[in-house]
């Protein structure tokens, strides 16, 4: 969600479309928590029907930089992560058979 809001404000329905598989309830809970943490600003426009937009706060922008570093690290080490997972799964299968 933070990455989606990085460059623009989005309405609730736009976020629903952009985040595959998220329920309306989970999106609402997540947005409220991000707002409570000071990471997302919610703006309600007095129109009918109500228009609500979400955008990142300056604090969230600093968090996004940190998250981006983690994403880059994960992408750089993806093969090693996959190999580690496969090795773990193989050990777990052997352990399961020996029980």
Secondary structure, 3 states (H helix, E strand, C coil): CCCCCCCCCEEHHHHHHHCCCCCHHHHHHHHHHHHHCCCEEEEEECCCCCEEEEEECHHHHHHHHHHHHHHHHHHHCHHHHHHHHHHHHHHHHHHHHCC
